[in-house]
């Protein structure tokens, strides 16, 4: 399984929420350059090329987590 850092996961969630780079930078109190570096790292680690696929990947991961939680509580 691909491991993202805590910060990369935070950035991924914000990208998936529809925020642009500047909004992510402002929310996390980091530079725009750092935001771009995190996004590039996410793309590289996940083998994806755009924000739409980031959102799809995050949504799929949430569904998978919800399914695991549901099965463990049954």
N, C-alpha and C positions, 0 to 999 in steps of 0.2 A: 504494500500500500504506500502511496506517495505521501510523504510527510511535509507539510507546510509549517513554517514557524508560526508562533502565536500572532505576530504582527502581520504576516502574509495572510493568515486566516481572517484577521480583522479587515484587512484591505479587500480581500476577496468578497467578504460579506457586504462591504460598502459598494464595491463595483456591482455586485449582483443586485443591490438595492437601487441601482440606477444613478449613483452619484458620479460626477465627473472628477478628474484628477484634482482640481483645485478644491473642490468641496471635501474630498477625502483628506487632502493635506490640511485643510482648516480644521476638520473634525478631530484629526489625530495629532494636531500640532507638530507636523513634520513638513519638511520642504517639499515642493512639487517634484524636485529631482529625486528625492527619496521615495516618494509615492510611485513615480515611474519605474524606479529600480525594483520595488516590490512587485509591481504589476508584471514587469519583464520576467522576474524570477518565477512568479506564479505561472505565466504562460509557458516558460521553459519546462518547469517541473511537471506540469499537466499535459504538455504537448499540444497546446491550443494556441490560437492566433488572434482571437478577438474577444471583446467584452461580452458579446451575446453567448458565446460558448462558456465563459466564466459563469454567467448566470445559470445556464442550463446545468452545468456541472454541479454548482452549489445546490440547486433545486433537487437534483438527483441524489446527492449526498444526504440532504435532509429527509427525503422520502425513505432512503435506506435506513437511516438512523431511527426514524419513526417506526418503520416496520420491525426493526430489531427490538425496540422498546416494547412494542405491542406484543410480540411473541414471548418476550421474557416475563411480561405481566400476566399472560394467559395461563 
